[in-house]
């Protein structure tokens, strides 16, 4: 059995401006930009399912700190 996952993060104070107007983004294009990938056009396809299974099996690295 693999060891449990360890979540490491650093807390930093961040000021967020919630005054309108909010920037609207497409969910798909936002994910593509954040993950630096091109998602399959047909998300209902077997190709998309296999792509997403492979994508979530990789370590997620987010450059936020």
MOPAC internal coordinates of N, CA, C and O (Angstrom, degrees):
PM7 1SCF
backbone

  N    0.0000 0     0.00 0     0.00 0    0    0    0
  C    1.4520 1     0.00 0     0.00 0    1    0    0
  C    1.5294 1   108.83 1     0.00 0    2    1    0
  O    1.2310 1   119.80 1   -48.96 1    3    2    1
  N    1.3456 1   117.99 1   131.04 1    3    2    1
  C    1.4675 1   119.82 1  -177.27 1    5    3    2
  C    1.5271 1   110.80 1   -70.01 1    6    5    3
  O    1.2310 1   120.37 1   -25.17 1    7    6    5
  N    1.3288 1   116.89 1   154.83 1    7    6    5
  C    1.4640 1   119.57 1   177.91 1    9    7    6
  C    1.5274 1   110.17 1   -65.44 1   10    9    7
  O    1.2310 1   119.80 1   -25.04 1   11   10    9
  N    1.3170 1   117.99 1   154.96 1   11   10    9
  C    1.4614 1   119.71 1   179.98 1   13   11   10
  C    1.5299 1   110.96 1   -65.27 1   14   13   11
  O    1.2310 1   120.94 1   -30.01 1   15   14   13
  N    1.3113 1   115.82 1   149.99 1   15   14   13
  C    1.4650 1   120.62 1   178.81 1   17   15   14
  C    1.5243 1   109.65 1   -67.12 1   18   17   15
  O    1.2310 1   121.02 1   -32.91 1   19   18   17
  N    1.3005 1   115.66 1   147.09 1   19   18   17
  C    1.4613 1   120.93 1   179.57 1   21   19   18
  C    1.5161 1   107.44 1  -116.25 1   22   21   19
  O    1.2310 1   121.07 1   -51.48 1   23   22   21
  N    1.3120 1   115.55 1   128.52 1   23   22   21
  C    1.4613 1   121.23 1   179.57 1   25   23   22
  C    1.5120 1   108.30 1  -102.88 1   26   25   23
  O    1.2310 1   120.72 1   -60.33 1   27   26   25
  N    1.3155 1   116.23 1   119.67 1   27   26   25
  C    1.4555 1   121.78 1   178.26 1   29   27   26
  C    1.5223 1   109.45 1  -116.88 1   30   29   27
  O    1.2310 1   120.61 1   -47.78 1   31   30   29
  N    1.3090 1   116.43 1   132.22 1   31   30   29
  C    1.4454 1   119.35 1   176.21 1   33   31   30
  C    1.5234 1   108.86 1  -156.51 1   34   33   31
  O    1.2310 1   121.58 1   -22.39 1   35   34   33
  N    1.3099 1   114.58 1   157.61 1   35   34   33
  C    1.4589 1   120.90 1   178.25 1   37   35   34
  C    1.5178 1   107.86 1  -115.38 1   38   37   35
  O    1.2310 1   120.60 1   -47.77 1   39   38   37
  N    1.3142 1   116.46 1   132.23 1   39   38   37
  C    1.4582 1   120.45 1   179.19 1   41   39   38
  C    1.5220 1   109.07 1   -88.66 1   42   41   39
  O    1.2310 1   121.62 1   -49.52 1   43   42   41
  N    1.3142 1   114.51 1   130.48 1   43   42   41
  C    1.4556 1   120.43 1   176.27 1   45   43   42
  C    1.5183 1   107.27 1  -134.69 1   46   45   43
  O    1.2310 1   120.48 1   -35.66 1   47   46   45
  N    1.3071 1   116.69 1   144.34 1   47   46   45
  C    1.4604 1   120.46 1   177.77 1   49   47   46
  C    1.5227 1   109.15 1   -71.11 1   50   49   47
  O    1.2310 1   121.13 1   -52.49 1   51   50   49
  N    1.3289 1   115.45 1   127.51 1   51   50   49
  C    1.4582 1   121.45 1   179.34 1   53   51   50
  C    1.5158 1   108.04 1  -130.78 1   54   53   51
  O    1.2310 1   120.62 1   -49.01 1   55   54   53
  N    1.3072 1   116.41 1   130.99 1   55   54   53
  C    1.4628 1   120.55 1   177.27 1   57   55   54
  C    1.5200 1   108.28 1   -93.43 1   58   57   55
  O    1.2310 1   120.94 1   -52.05 1   59   58   57
  N    1.3264 1   115.81 1   127.95 1   59   58   57
  C    1.4618 1   121.53 1  -179.26 1   61   59   58
  C    1.5174 1   108.52 1  -116.24 1   62   61   59
  O    1.2310 1   120.41 1   -51.14 1   63   62   61
  N    1.3101 1   116.82 1   128.86 1   63   62   61
  C    1.4669 1   122.72 1   179.99 1   65   63   62
  C    1.5252 1   109.24 1   -94.40 1   66   65   63
  O    1.2310 1   120.27 1   -67.19 1   67   66   65
  N    1.3356 1   117.09 1   112.81 1   67   66   65
  C    1.4589 1   121.69 1  -178.90 1   69   67   66
  C    1.5383 1   112.84 1   -99.65 1   70   69   67
  O    1.2310 1   120.05 1  -164.72 1   71   70   69
  N    1.3174 1   117.51 1    15.28 1   71   70   69
  C    1.4625 1   118.68 1   178.91 1   73   71   70
  C    1.5215 1   109.96 1   -75.59 1   74   73   71
  O    1.2310 1   120.03 1   -43.78 1   75   74   73
  N    1.3552 1   117.54 1   136.22 1   75   74   73
  C    1.4722 1   121.17 1   178.69 1   77   75   74
  C    1.5197 1   110.13 1   -65.24 1   78   77   75
  O    1.2310 1   118.38 1   -18.51 1   79   78   77
  N    1.3019 1   120.69 1   161.49 1   79   78   77
  C    1.4532 1   126.93 1     0.30 1   81   79   78
  C    1.5268 1   110.47 1   -83.88 1   82   81   79
  O    1.2310 1   120.92 1   -34.58 1   83   82   81
  N    1.3142 1   115.85 1   145.42 1   83   82   81
  C    1.4485 1   122.00 1   178.75 1   85   83   82
  C    1.5236 1   109.43 1   -86.31 1   86   85   83
  O    1.2310 1   120.88 1   -34.17 1   87   86   85
  N    1.2938 1   115.91 1   145.83 1   87   86   85
  C    1.4642 1   120.73 1   175.68 1   89   87   86
  C    1.5245 1   108.24 1   -73.61 1   90   89   87
  O    1.2310 1   120.03 1   -53.85 1   91   90   89
  N    1.3127 1   117.55 1   126.15 1   91   90   89
  C    1.4648 1   121.85 1   178.61 1   93   91   90
  C    1.5192 1   109.22 1   -96.83 1   94   93   91
  O    1.2310 1   121.48 1   -47.89 1   95   94   93
  N    1.3237 1   114.77 1   132.11 1   95   94   93
  C    1.4589 1   120.00 1   176.73 1   97   95   94
  C    1.5174 1   108.87 1  -132.79 1   98   97   95
  O    1.2310 1   120.78 1   -29.13 1   99   98   97
  N    1.2965 1   116.11 1   150.87 1   99   98   97
  C    1.4601 1   122.05 1   173.96 1  101   99   98
  C    1.5229 1   107.89 1   -73.16 1  102  101   99
  O    1.2310 1   120.40 1   -39.41 1  103  102  101
  N    1.3255 1   116.85 1   140.59 1  103  102  101
  C    1.4565 1   120.24 1   179.82 1  105  103  102
  C    1.5311 1   110.69 1   -59.63 1  106  105  103
  O    1.2310 1   120.34 1   134.59 1  107  106  105
  N    1.3276 1   116.96 1   -45.41 1  107  106  105
  C    1.4650 1   120.53 1  -177.18 1  109  107  106
  C    1.5243 1   110.67 1   -65.24 1  110  109  107
  O    1.2310 1   120.02 1   131.67 1  111  110  109
  N    1.3239 1   117.57 1   -48.33 1  111  110  109
  C    1.4697 1   118.74 1  -178.90 1  113  111  110
  C    1.5292 1   110.85 1   -67.23 1  114  113  111
  O    1.2310 1   119.90 1   146.89 1  115  114  113
  N    1.3279 1   117.79 1   -33.11 1  115  114  113
  C    1.4607 1   120.68 1   176.17 1  117  115  114
  C    1.5189 1   112.19 1   -64.94 1  118  117  115
  O    1.2310 1   120.59 1   137.48 1  119  118  117
  N    1.3379 1   116.49 1   -42.52 1  119  118  117
  C    1.4619 1   120.17 1   176.55 1  121  119  118
  C    1.5204 1   111.55 1   -65.70 1  122  121  119
  O    1.2310 1   120.69 1   137.48 1  123  122  121
  N    1.3347 1   116.28 1   -42.52 1  123  122  121
  C    1.4711 1   119.69 1   178.97 1  125  123  122
  C    1.5248 1   110.72 1   -59.74 1  126  125  123
  O    1.2310 1   120.59 1   138.12 1  127  126  125
  N    1.3221 1   116.47 1   -41.88 1  127  126  125
  C    1.4641 1   120.31 1  -179.55 1  129  127  126
  C    1.5339 1   110.91 1   -68.63 1  130  129  127
  O    1.2310 1   120.45 1   134.46 1  131  130  129
  N    1.3224 1   116.75 1   -45.54 1  131  130  129
  C    1.4640 1   120.51 1  -177.15 1  133  131  130
  C    1.5261 1   112.32 1   -67.92 1  134  133  131
  O    1.2310 1   120.44 1   143.87 1  135  134  133
  N    1.3399 1   116.76 1   -36.13 1  135  134  133
  C    1.4584 1   121.01 1  -176.79 1  137  135  134
  C    1.5203 1   113.50 1   -95.76 1  138  137  135
  O    1.2310 1   120.83 1   172.95 1  139  138  137
  N    1.3325 1   116.02 1    -7.05 1  139  138  137
  C    1.4618 1   122.20 1  -179.08 1  141  139  138
  C    1.5314 1   111.30 1    56.32 1  142  141  139
  O    1.2310 1   121.24 1  -130.74 1  143  142  141
  N    1.3521 1   115.23 1    49.26 1  143  142  141
  C    1.4649 1   122.18 1   177.21 1  145  143  142
  C    1.5190 1   108.43 1  -137.07 1  146  145  143
  O    1.2310 1   120.68 1   -16.47 1  147  146  145
  N    1.3105 1   116.31 1   163.53 1  147  146  145
  C    1.4655 1   122.63 1   173.14 1  149  147  146
  C    1.5254 1   106.66 1  -110.10 1  150  149  147
  O    1.2310 1   120.01 1   -67.41 1  151  150  149
  N    1.3320 1   117.59 1   112.59 1  151  150  149
  C    1.4545 1   121.41 1  -179.46 1  153  151  150
  C    1.5223 1   109.74 1   -76.91 1  154  153  151
  O    1.2310 1   120.09 1   -30.87 1  155  154  153
  N    1.3246 1   117.44 1   149.13 1  155  154  153
  C    1.4681 1   120.67 1   177.18 1  157  155  154
  C    1.5333 1   110.33 1   -60.43 1  158  157  155
  O    1.2310 1   120.55 1   -34.86 1  159  158  157
  N    1.3249 1   116.55 1   145.14 1  159  158  157
  C    1.4682 1   121.04 1  -177.92 1  161  159  158
  C    1.5262 1   111.98 1   -63.90 1  162  161  159
  O    1.2310 1   120.16 1   139.59 1  163  162  161
  N    1.3271 1   117.30 1   -40.41 1  163  162  161
  C    1.4608 1   121.65 1  -178.90 1  165  163  162
  C    1.5237 1   108.47 1   -98.20 1  166  165  163
  O    1.2310 1   120.32 1   -83.56 1  167  166  165
  N    1.3341 1   116.98 1    96.44 1  167  166  165
  C    1.4562 1   120.72 1  -176.27 1  169  167  166
  C    1.5243 1   113.03 1   -73.68 1  170  169  167
  O    1.2310 1   120.01 1   172.91 1  171  170  169
  N    1.3358 1   117.59 1    -7.09 1  171  170  169
  C    1.4644 1   121.53 1   176.74 1  173  171  170
  C    1.5239 1   112.29 1   -91.58 1  174  173  171
  O    1.2310 1   119.95 1   179.36 1  175  174  173
  N    1.3158 1   117.70 1    -0.64 1  175  174  173
  C    1.4609 1   121.09 1  -174.32 1  177  175  174
  C    1.5295 1   112.19 1   -85.15 1  178  177  175
  O    1.2310 1   121.14 1   -18.43 1  179  178  177
  N    1.3205 1   115.42 1   161.57 1  179  178  177
  C    1.4607 1   121.75 1   175.03 1  181  179  178
  C    1.5260 1   109.87 1   -64.40 1  182  181  179
  O    1.2310 1   120.48 1   143.93 1  183  182  181
  N    1.3254 1   116.69 1   -36.07 1  183  182  181
  C    1.4701 1   121.40 1   176.91 1  185  183  182
  C    1.5338 1   110.03 1   -58.38 1  186  185  183
  O    1.2310 1   120.38 1   135.12 1  187  186  185
  N    1.3285 1   116.88 1   -44.88 1  187  186  185
  C    1.4662 1   120.91 1   179.83 1  189  187  186
  C    1.5261 1   110.55 1   -65.40 1  190  189  187
  O    1.2310 1   120.27 1   138.40 1  191  190  189
  N    1.3314 1   117.09 1   -41.60 1  191  190  189
  C    1.4576 1   120.13 1   179.65 1  193  191  190
  C    1.5265 1   110.75 1   -60.09 1  194  193  191
  O    1.2310 1   120.46 1   133.34 1  195  194  193
  N    1.3271 1   116.72 1   -46.66 1  195  194  193
  C    1.4632 1   120.59 1   179.34 1  197  195  194
  C    1.5235 1   111.56 1   -64.30 1  198  197  195
  O    1.2310 1   120.55 1   139.85 1  199  198  197
  N    1.3240 1   116.55 1   -40.15 1  199  198  197
  C    1.4648 1   121.72 1   178.14 1  201  199  198
  C    1.5270 1   110.22 1   -60.50 1  202  201  199
  O    1.2310 1   120.33 1   133.49 1  203  202  201
  N    1.3298 1   116.97 1   -46.51 1  203  202  201
  C    1.4628 1   121.11 1  -177.61 1  205  203  202
  C    1.5292 1   111.59 1   -69.16 1  206  205  203
  O    1.2310 1   119.98 1   143.25 1  207  206  205
  N    1.3260 1   117.64 1   -36.75 1  207  206  205
  C    1.4650 1   120.46 1   176.04 1  209  207  206
  C    1.5261 1   109.57 1   -61.17 1  210  209  207
  O    1.2310 1   120.53 1   136.17 1  211  210  209
  N    1.3175 1   116.59 1   -43.83 1  211  210  209
  C    1.4684 1   120.64 1   178.29 1  213  211  210
  C    1.5345 1   110.43 1   -65.09 1  214  213  211
  O    1.2310 1   120.40 1   138.97 1  215  214  213
  N    1.3249 1   116.84 1   -41.03 1  215  214  213
  C    1.4614 1   121.56 1  -178.15 1  217  215  214
  C    1.5248 1   111.33 1   -62.71 1  218  217  215
  O    1.2310 1   119.79 1   135.52 1  219  218  217
  N    1.3226 1   118.01 1   -44.48 1  219  218  217
  C    1.4653 1   119.73 1  -177.83 1  221  219  218
  C    1.5207 1   112.50 1   -76.99 1  222  221  219
  O    1.2310 1   119.63 1   166.73 1  223  222  221
  N    1.3161 1   118.32 1   -13.27 1  223  222  221
  C    1.4640 1   120.09 1   177.76 1  225  223  222
  C    1.5265 1   111.67 1   -83.22 1  226  225  223
  O    1.2310 1   120.15 1   170.11 1  227  226  225
  N    1.3264 1   117.31 1    -9.89 1  227  226  225
  C    1.4532 1   121.40 1   178.85 1  229  227  226
  C    1.5288 1   109.74 1   -90.57 1  230  229  227
  O    1.2310 1   120.07 1   -28.43 1  231  230  229
  N    1.3300 1   117.46 1   151.57 1  231  230  229
  C    1.4771 1   119.76 1   176.87 1  233  231  230
  C    1.5280 1   110.01 1   -63.04 1  234  233  231
  O    1.2310 1   120.96 1   -40.72 1  235  234  233
  N    1.3171 1   115.77 1   139.28 1  235  234  233
  C    1.4652 1   121.36 1   179.17 1  237  235  234
  C    1.5170 1   108.50 1   -94.72 1  238  237  235
  O    1.2310 1   121.06 1   -59.04 1  239  238  237
  N    1.3298 1   115.57 1   120.96 1  239  238  237
  C    1.4573 1   120.78 1   178.91 1  241  239  238
  C    1.5221 1   107.66 1  -115.43 1  242  241  239
  O    1.2310 1   121.22 1   -61.10 1  243  242  241
  N    1.3177 1   115.27 1   118.90 1  243  242  241
  C    1.4595 1   120.79 1  -179.52 1  245  243  242
  C    1.5107 1   107.71 1  -117.62 1  246  245  243
  O    1.2310 1   120.60 1   -58.58 1  247  246  245
  N    1.3116 1   116.47 1   121.42 1  247  246  245
  C    1.4601 1   120.35 1   179.89 1  249  247  246
  C    1.5110 1   111.56 1   -85.88 1  250  249  247
  O    1.2310 1   120.42 1  -100.53 1  251  250  249
  N    1.3277 1   116.80 1    79.47 1  251  250  249
  C    1.4629 1   119.28 1  -177.34 1  253  251  250
  C    1.5226 1   112.50 1  -112.83 1  254  253  251
  O    1.2310 1   119.48 1   171.96 1  255  254  253
  N    1.3110 1   118.60 1    -8.04 1  255  254  253
  C    1.4670 1   119.99 1  -175.71 1  257  255  254
  C    1.5061 1   110.46 1  -114.94 1  258  257  255
  O    1.2310 1   120.10 1   180.00 1  259  258  257

